[in-house]
Amino acid sequence: MFQLKSYQLDTLSALEDYLEDSRLSGDPKKAFENFVADNPTDTGQQYRIRQGMDGVPYVCLRLPTGGGKTVLASHTIEVAARAYLEEEFPVVLWLVPTNTIREQTLEALKQNDHPYREAIDNAFDGQVSVFDIAEVTRISLKTSKVGYASLSGHSRHYG
């Protein structure tokens, strides 16, 4: 299995700390301020509340080009499920900026031996299904015994 680099593990740990503090405090903005106070940088970080989503954590993980953002994203699902959502099988909507990236990511997530998919399968005991937006009609929460997810406006199901 693909091994994350130390800076990627540090990033996941930082995200987990922030999400857990958000859940426990009920205040994502305060959790962000606490995190920044404990981990100062020279970026002048400010928390941005998304309109209509005051109580929902909003965070951006910044990594350099080639830093493994997509593989890290596949690991963040487990972190968010455990530290914030407290869900065994979360619903995930995976958004990407272009159709080209959507197609590449979808292809990778549908391959059981790809590092992105392996990370998710390991986190959720292989109880994972991946759907594209065109397959959205196949998703039914009423008939499923497990949760769902979505890829990039393009669907993805965990279950």
C-alpha positions as CSV (number, residue, x, y, z in Angstrom):
1,M,0.0,0.0,0.0
2,F,1.1,3.6,-0.7
3,Q,2.8,5.2,2.2
4,L,2.1,8.9,3.0
5,K,5.1,11.2,3.5
6,S,5.6,12.8,6.9
7,Y,4.3,16.2,5.8
8,Q,1.1,14.5,4.6
9,L,0.7,12.7,7.9
10,D,1.3,16.0,9.7
11,T,-1.4,17.6,7.5
12,L,-3.9,14.9,8.3
13,S,-3.1,15.2,12.0
14,A,-3.6,18.9,11.9
15,L,-6.9,18.5,10.1
16,E,-8.1,15.9,12.6
17,D,-7.2,18.2,15.5
18,Y,-9.1,21.1,13.9
19,L,-12.2,19.0,13.1
20,E,-12.3,17.4,16.5
21,D,-12.1,20.8,18.2
22,S,-14.8,22.1,15.9
23,R,-17.1,19.2,16.8
24,L,-16.4,19.4,20.5
25,S,-16.7,23.2,20.7
26,G,-19.5,23.5,18.2
27,D,-17.7,26.6,16.9
28,P,-15.5,26.0,13.7
29,K,-14.3,29.6,13.7
30,K,-13.1,29.4,17.3
31,A,-11.5,26.0,16.6
32,F,-9.6,27.6,13.7
33,E,-8.5,30.5,15.8
34,N,-7.2,28.0,18.5
35,F,-5.4,26.0,15.8
36,V,-3.7,29.1,14.3
37,A,-2.7,30.3,17.8
38,D,-1.1,26.9,18.5
39,N,0.5,26.7,15.0
40,P,1.4,30.3,13.9
41,T,2.6,31.0,10.4
42,D,3.3,34.1,8.4
43,T,0.3,33.7,6.1
44,G,-2.1,35.9,8.1
45,Q,-4.7,33.2,8.2
46,Q,-8.3,34.4,8.7
47,Y,-11.3,32.1,9.1
48,R,-13.9,32.6,6.4
49,I,-17.5,31.7,7.3
50,R,-19.4,30.4,4.3
51,Q,-22.8,32.1,3.9
52,G,-25.5,29.8,5.3
53,M,-23.0,27.4,6.7
54,D,-21.9,29.1,10.0
55,G,-21.6,25.9,12.0
56,V,-19.8,23.9,9.3
57,P,-16.0,23.8,9.3
58,Y,-14.5,25.4,6.3
59,V,-10.9,24.7,5.7
60,C,-8.3,24.5,2.8
61,L,-5.3,22.2,2.9
62,R,-2.5,23.9,1.1
63,L,0.2,21.7,-0.4
64,P,2.7,22.4,-3.1
65,T,2.3,21.1,-6.7
66,G,3.0,17.4,-6.7
67,G,2.4,17.3,-2.9
68,G,-0.2,14.6,-3.2
69,K,-3.4,16.6,-2.7
70,T,-5.6,13.9,-4.3
71,V,-4.2,11.0,-2.4
72,L,-4.4,13.2,0.8
73,A,-8.1,13.9,-0.1
74,S,-8.8,10.2,-0.1
75,H,-7.4,10.0,3.4
76,T,-9.3,13.0,4.7
77,I,-12.6,11.1,4.3
78,E,-11.7,8.9,7.2
79,V,-10.4,11.8,9.2
80,A,-13.6,13.8,8.8
81,A,-15.8,10.8,9.4
82,R,-14.1,10.0,12.6
83,A,-13.1,13.4,14.0
84,Y,-16.1,15.5,13.0
85,L,-19.0,13.6,11.5
86,E,-18.8,10.6,13.8
87,E,-20.2,8.5,11.0
88,E,-19.2,4.9,10.2
89,F,-20.0,5.3,6.5
90,P,-20.2,9.0,5.5
91,V,-21.7,10.5,2.4
92,V,-19.0,12.2,0.3
93,L,-19.3,14.7,-2.5
94,W,-15.9,15.0,-4.3
95,L,-15.7,18.2,-6.2
96,V,-13.0,18.9,-8.8
97,P,-12.5,22.0,-11.0
98,T,-12.5,20.4,-14.5
99,N,-14.0,17.4,-16.4
100,T,-10.4,16.2,-17.1
101,I,-9.6,16.0,-13.4
102,R,-13.0,14.4,-12.8
103,E,-12.4,11.7,-15.4
104,Q,-8.9,11.0,-14.0
105,T,-10.0,10.9,-10.4
106,L,-13.1,8.8,-11.2
107,E,-11.0,6.3,-13.1
108,A,-8.5,6.0,-10.2
109,L,-11.3,5.7,-7.6
110,K,-12.9,2.9,-9.5
111,Q,-9.6,0.9,-9.6
112,N,-9.4,-1.3,-6.4
113,D,-5.6,-1.3,-6.5
114,H,-5.2,2.4,-6.9
115,P,-3.7,4.3,-3.9
116,Y,-6.7,6.7,-3.7
117,R,-9.2,3.8,-3.6
118,E,-7.0,1.7,-1.3
119,A,-7.0,4.4,1.3
120,I,-10.8,4.6,1.2
121,D,-11.3,0.9,1.2
122,N,-8.9,0.4,4.1
123,A,-10.7,3.1,6.1
124,F,-14.2,1.6,5.5
125,D,-13.5,-2.1,5.3
126,G,-14.0,-2.2,1.5
127,Q,-17.6,-1.0,1.9
128,V,-17.1,1.5,-0.9
129,S,-18.9,2.2,-4.2
130,V,-18.0,5.0,-6.6
131,F,-20.4,6.7,-8.9
132,D,-20.1,9.4,-11.5
133,I,-22.8,12.1,-11.8
134,A,-24.4,10.2,-14.7
135,E,-25.0,7.3,-12.3
136,V,-26.7,9.4,-9.6
137,T,-30.0,7.6,-10.1
138,R,-28.4,4.4,-8.8
139,I,-28.0,6.0,-5.4
140,S,-30.8,5.3,-2.9
141,L,-30.4,6.0,0.8
142,K,-33.6,4.2,1.5
143,T,-32.4,0.9,0.1
144,S,-28.8,1.1,1.2
145,K,-27.5,-0.4,4.5
146,V,-24.6,2.0,4.4
147,G,-23.7,5.6,3.5
148,Y,-23.2,7.2,0.2
149,A,-20.7,9.5,-1.4
150,S,-20.3,11.5,-4.5
151,L,-17.5,12.4,-6.9
152,S,-17.3,15.9,-8.2
153,G,-20.9,16.8,-8.7
154,H,-20.1,13.5,-10.0
155,S,-21.2,10.9,-7.6
156,R,-19.5,8.5,-5.4
157,H,-21.0,6.1,-3.0
158,Y,-19.6,4.6,0.2
159,G,-21.4,1.5,1.1
